[in-house]
């Protein structure tokens, strides 16, 4: 799988929400901790909702306008987004969220 890391476009907002939820569903279920698919959908499912898409659209727009404040990179396999890393630049750089799908983990980008 050839992966490419790029800046997201505002049109990627819906895909970012879907990938965020999918990454949570792949990564965090933990029966012992009481975290199952229903819990994830209840607590993180809004990322893939219309409201989540609007938040992602706003974040991507601001990151493109203010790269000194926010940043976001997406990992693409062809036209499909398979992961992303976003963050904030303040006195320290905060990384969150970082969400690769299982299919992209360990593959490494072919271009940056």
C-alpha positions in Angstrom: 0.0 0.0 0.0 1.5 3.3 -1.1 0.8 6.0 1.5 1.1 9.8 1.0 1.0 12.4 3.7 -0.6 15.7 2.7 -2.5 18.7 4.1 -6.3 18.0 4.2 -8.7 19.9 2.1 -11.9 21.3 3.6 -13.8 18.7 1.5 -12.0 16.0 3.7 -14.0 17.0 6.8 -16.6 14.2 6.5 -13.9 11.6 5.9 -11.9 12.8 8.9 -14.8 12.2 11.2 -15.5 8.7 9.7 -11.8 7.8 10.1 -11.7 9.1 13.6 -14.6 7.0 14.7 -13.3 3.9 12.8 -9.9 4.2 14.4 -11.5 4.4 17.9 -13.6 1.3 17.0 -10.5 -0.6 15.9 -8.3 0.5 18.7 -10.1 1.1 22.0 -12.7 -1.7 22.7 -11.7 -3.1 26.1 -14.2 -5.3 27.8 -12.4 -5.2 31.2 -12.6 -1.4 31.2 -16.3 -1.4 30.0 -15.4 0.1 26.7 -17.3 -1.6 23.9 -18.6 -0.5 20.5 -21.8 1.0 22.1 -19.7 3.1 24.5 -17.4 4.3 21.7 -20.4 5.2 19.5 -22.0 7.1 22.4 -18.9 9.0 23.5 -17.0 9.4 20.2 -19.7 8.8 17.5 -20.3 12.5 17.1 -17.1 12.8 15.1 -18.9 11.1 12.2 -22.1 13.2 12.6 -23.1 16.3 10.8 -21.9 18.3 13.8 -18.6 16.5 13.8 -18.2 17.2 10.1 -18.8 20.9 10.8 -16.2 20.8 13.6 -13.7 19.1 11.3 -14.5 21.6 8.5 -13.8 24.5 10.9 -10.6 22.9 12.2 -9.2 22.3 8.7 -10.2 25.8 7.5 -8.5 27.4 10.5 -5.4 25.1 10.2 -5.0 26.2 6.6 -5.4 29.9 7.5 -3.4 29.8 10.7 -0.6 27.2 10.4 1.2 29.0 13.2 -1.6 27.9 15.5 -3.1 24.6 14.2 -1.8 21.8 12.0 -3.3 18.7 10.4 -1.9 16.1 8.0 -3.8 13.3 6.4 -2.5 9.9 5.3 -3.9 8.9 1.9 -4.0 5.5 0.2 -5.0 6.6 -3.3 -8.0 8.9 -2.8 -8.9 7.3 0.6 -7.9 8.9 3.9 -6.6 6.1 6.1 -5.2 8.2 9.0 -4.4 11.7 10.2 -2.5 13.6 12.8 -3.6 17.0 14.0 -2.5 19.3 16.8 -2.2 22.8 18.2 0.9 25.0 18.5 0.9 27.0 21.8 3.8 27.3 24.2 4.2 23.6 23.6 3.0 21.5 20.6 0.0 19.3 21.4 -0.6 16.3 19.3 -4.2 15.0 19.2 -5.8 13.3 17.6 -3.6 10.8 15.8 -5.8 8.2 14.2 -4.4 5.6 11.8 -6.7 2.9 10.6 -5.3 -0.7 11.1 -4.7 -1.0 7.3 -2.2 1.9 7.5 -0.4 1.1 10.7 3.3 0.3 10.2 3.1 0.9 6.4 5.0 4.2 6.5 4.5 7.0 4.0 6.0 7.0 0.6 6.1 10.8 0.3 5.7 13.8 2.6 
